[in-house]
């Protein structure tokens, strides 16, 4: 419902046919969903469907049809929000990400998985193995250390085998306590950038706060001052590499960090004013560079 509401009220008109497909296993929840949908006024080019069933079975049928050459998959953003950890086999997510222009956003209940790692029932254990696509998850129960962190890292590692960009966002409450995790996976540069832009727009006064914890050694609160952290990252990446272009710096920031171009500008301005970065007056095209800007054709050297 949230995705539909956002699309309906988006400040920009979404052209072309947009399909929303809701899959709900429980009939009472499905009936409530349909009552809510009946009260929503949606544009004519929005097609909204609600269906009873299990996500992995219904969506699996679609992927089977695609694999058989009977259908094609339109650009897809799959928000997979299960109750617990059953019914989200990793093989299904892997098949989805192999389709062009497809992305997955998965609610990852690491705490719940941790509690059931040593469950005596084989069926429950198999759900965990299926969710990760590997029995390595079960082996975590036999080790020491932070099991929840290890589960997150394993899931990230598995997604990185099938997606170019993988980020996970830790959902925290007002007391800064972790609640659950959202994994985003895509093979599209622009999709990755747009997801980060959306996360940076999250209202810090809301019920939850996003943090980017893709790098296990770095936690980035999205409402916090970011300049000093990014300054350090850029220095580690580019110091000693000679002259680089603004394009190379921007690509690194957008593809390899939690940050955006606006954060890059602030970090570079701070470093330039401190004489830690030298920016040439002329760009690669021979035109003069405007002060305090770092366009793609700028020439920079860390000193």
C-alpha positions in Angstrom: 0.0 0.0 0.0 2.8 2.4 0.8 4.3 2.0 -2.7 0.9 2.7 -4.3 0.3 5.7 -2.1 3.7 7.1 -3.0 3.1 6.6 -6.7 -0.3 8.2 -6.7 0.9 11.2 -4.8 4.3 11.6 -6.5 5.1 15.1 -7.5 6.1 13.8 -11.0 3.6 12.1 -13.2 4.6 8.5 -13.9 4.0 7.8 -17.5 3.3 4.5 -19.1 1.4 1.5 -17.6 2.4 0.9 -13.9 1.4 -2.5 -12.4 1.0 -3.1 -8.7 0.7 -6.8 -7.7 -0.1 -7.5 -4.1 0.3 -11.1 -2.9 -1.1 -12.1 0.5 -1.4 -15.5 2.0 -3.9 -14.8 4.8 -7.5 -14.2 3.7 -8.3 -11.8 6.5 -5.3 -9.6 5.6 -6.2 -9.8 1.9 -9.8 -8.8 2.5 -8.6 -5.8 4.6 -6.1 -4.9 1.8 -8.9 -5.0 -0.8 -11.1 -2.8 1.3 -8.2 -0.2 1.5 -7.6 -0.5 -2.3 -11.3 0.1 -3.0 -11.1 3.5 -1.3 -8.1 4.7 -3.3 -8.5 6.7 -6.4 -5.7 5.7 -8.8 -4.8 7.0 -12.3 -6.2 5.0 -15.2 -2.8 3.8 -16.3 -2.2 2.2 -12.9 -3.2 -1.4 -12.9 -3.7 -2.8 -9.3 -4.1 -6.5 -8.6 -4.4 -8.4 -5.3 -4.2 -12.1 -5.1 -4.3 -14.8 -2.5 -1.3 -17.1 -2.2 2.3 -17.4 -1.2 4.7 -15.0 -2.7 7.4 -17.6 -3.7 4.8 -19.8 -5.4 3.0 -17.0 -7.3 6.1 -15.2 -8.4 7.8 -18.4 -9.1 5.1 -19.2 -11.7 5.8 -15.9 -13.4 9.6 -16.6 -13.5 8.9 -20.1 -14.8 6.9 -18.7 -17.6 9.7 -16.2 -18.5 12.3 -19.0 -18.4 10.1 -21.0 -20.8 10.1 -18.0 -23.2 6.3 -17.5 -22.8 6.5 -14.1 -21.2 8.9 -11.2 -20.5 9.2 -9.3 -17.2 8.6 -5.5 -17.2 11.0 -3.4 -15.1 10.3 -4.6 -11.6 10.8 -3.4 -8.1 10.0 -6.3 -5.8 9.4 -5.3 -2.2 9.6 -8.6 -0.3 8.2 -8.1 3.2 7.6 -11.5 4.8 6.4 -12.3 8.3 9.5 -14.0 9.6 11.8 -15.8 7.3 9.9 -18.5 5.5 8.7 -18.2 2.0 11.5 -16.1 0.6 13.9 -18.6 -0.9 17.1 -17.1 -2.1 16.9 -18.9 -5.4 13.8 -16.9 -6.2 15.5 -13.6 -5.5 18.5 -14.8 -7.6 16.3 -15.6 -10.5 14.6 -12.2 -10.2 17.9 -10.3 -10.2 19.0 -12.1 -13.4 16.1 -10.4 -15.2 17.0 -7.1 -16.8 15.9 -3.9 -15.0 14.8 -5.8 -11.9 15.5 -4.9 -8.2 14.8 -6.5 -4.9 14.1 -4.8 -1.5 13.9 -7.4 1.2 12.9 -7.1 4.8 15.5 -9.2 6.6 14.5 -10.4 10.1 18.0 -11.3 11.4 16.9 -11.4 15.0 14.1 -13.9 14.3 16.5 -16.1 12.3 19.0 -16.0 15.1 16.4 -17.2 17.6 15.6 -20.2 15.4 19.1 -21.3 14.3 19.1 -24.2 16.6 15.4 -25.2 16.2 14.9 -29.0 16.6 12.4 -29.2 13.6 14.0 -29.9 10.2 11.3 -27.9 8.5 12.2 -24.7 10.3 15.9 -25.2 9.7 15.2 -25.8 6.0 13.4 -22.4 5.8 16.6 -20.7 7.0 18.8 -22.6 4.6 16.4 -21.7 1.7 16.3 -18.1 2.7 20.1 -17.9 2.5 20.6 -20.3 -0.3 23.3 -22.0 1.7 23.6 -24.2 4.9 26.4 -21.8 6.1 23.7 -19.9 8.0 23.1 -22.9 10.3 26.9 -23.3 10.9 26.9 -19.8 12.5 25.1 -21.2 15.5 28.2 -23.3 16.2 30.6 -20.4 16.3 31.2 -17.5 18.7 30.7 -13.7 18.4 27.8 -11.6 17.2 25.6 -14.1 15.4 23.2 -11.5 14.1 26.0 -9.5 12.5 27.3 -12.7 10.9 23.9 -13.5 9.5 23.7 -10.1 8.0 27.1 -10.4 6.5 26.4 -13.8 5.0 23.1 -12.6 3.4 25.0 -9.6 2.0 27.7 -11.9 0.6 25.2 -14.2 -1.0 23.4 -11.2 -2.7 26.7 -9.8 -3.9 27.1 -13.0 -6.0 24.1 -12.0 -8.1 23.9 -8.2 -7.8 26.4 -5.5 -8.7 25.1 -3.2 -5.9 24.0 -4.4 -2.5 23.2 -2.2 0.4 21.5 -2.9 3.7 19.8 -0.4 5.9 19.5 -0.8 9.6 16.1 0.4 10.9 16.5 2.0 14.4 13.9 3.4 16.7 14.1 6.7 18.7 16.3 5.1 21.3 18.7 4.2 18.5 18.1 0.5 18.9 18.1 -1.8 15.8 14.7 -3.0 14.8 15.2 -4.9 11.6 17.1 -4.7 8.3 16.3 -3.8 4.7 18.4 -5.2 1.9 18.5 -3.6 -1.5 20.0 -5.3 -4.5 20.2 -4.2 -8.1 22.5 -4.4 -11.1 21.6 -0.9 -12.3 23.8 2.1 -11.5 20.8 4.5 -11.6 18.6 2.3 -9.5 21.4 2.2 -6.8 21.7 6.0 -6.9 18.0 6.6 -6.6 17.7 4.3 -3.6 20.4 6.2 -1.8 18.7 9.5 -2.6 15.5 8.2 -1.2 17.2 7.1 2.0 18.8 10.5 2.5 15.3 12.1 2.3 14.0 10.1 5.3 12.6 12.4 7.9 14.8 12.1 11.0 11.8 13.0 13.2 9.8 10.0 12.0 9.3 6.7 14.0 12.5 5.1 12.6 15.9 6.2 11.5 17.8 4.7 8.6 21.5 3.9 8.8 23.7 2.4 6.1 25.7 -0.4 7.4 26.9 -2.0 4.2 30.5 -1.5 5.3 30.6 -3.5 8.6 33.3 -1.1 9.8 31.3 2.0 9.2 27.8 3.0 10.3 26.3 6.0 8.6 23.3 7.7 10.2 21.5 9.4 7.4 20.7 12.5 9.4 24.2 12.9 10.8 27.0 15.2 9.6 28.9 13.2 7.0 31.7 15.4 5.8 34.5 14.2 8.0 33.7 10.5 7.3 33.7 11.0 3.5 36.8 13.1 3.6 38.6 10.1 5.2 37.2 7.7 2.6 38.2 9.9 -0.3 41.7 10.3 1.0 42.1 6.5 1.4 40.9 5.9 -2.1 42.7 8.7 -4.0 45.8 9.8 -2.1 48.9 8.8 -3.9 47.2 8.0 -7.2 48.2 11.3 -8.8 45.7 13.5 -10.7 42.2 12.2 -11.1 39.0 13.6 -12.6 35.9 14.8 -10.9 34.1 12.0 -12.8 36.3 9.4 -11.1 35.6 10.8 -7.7 31.8 11.1 -8.3 31.7 7.5 -9.6 33.4 6.2 -6.5 31.2 8.2 -4.2 28.0 7.1 -5.9 28.9 3.5 -6.5 31.1 2.6 -3.5 29.9 4.6 -0.6 26.7 5.5 1.2 27.0 9.2 0.0 25.8 11.4 -2.8 27.3 14.1 -5.0 26.2 16.8 -2.6 28.2 15.2 0.1 31.2 14.8 -2.2 31.1 18.6 -2.9 31.1 19.4 0.8 34.0 17.0 1.5 36.1 18.3 -1.4 35.5 21.9 -0.4 36.7 21.2 3.1 39.8 19.4 1.9 40.6 22.1 -0.7 40.3 24.9 1.8 42.7 22.9 4.1 45.1 22.5 1.2 44.8 18.7 1.3 43.4 18.6 -2.2 44.7 20.6 -5.1 42.2 21.5 -7.9 43.5 22.8 -11.2 42.1 26.1 -12.4 41.4 24.6 -15.8 39.3 21.5 -16.5 40.1 18.7 -18.9 38.2 20.6 -21.7 40.4 23.7 -21.2 37.6 25.8 -19.6 38.0 27.4 -16.2 36.6 25.7 -13.2 34.3 27.7 -11.1 35.4 28.0 -7.4 34.0 25.5 -4.9 32.6 23.3 -7.7 33.9 19.8 -8.6 32.4 18.9 -12.0 33.2 15.7 -13.9 36.0 17.5 -15.9 37.7 18.9 -12.9 41.3 17.8 -12.2 42.1 16.9 -8.6 45.2 15.7 -6.7 45.4 14.7 -3.1 48.5 16.0 -1.4 
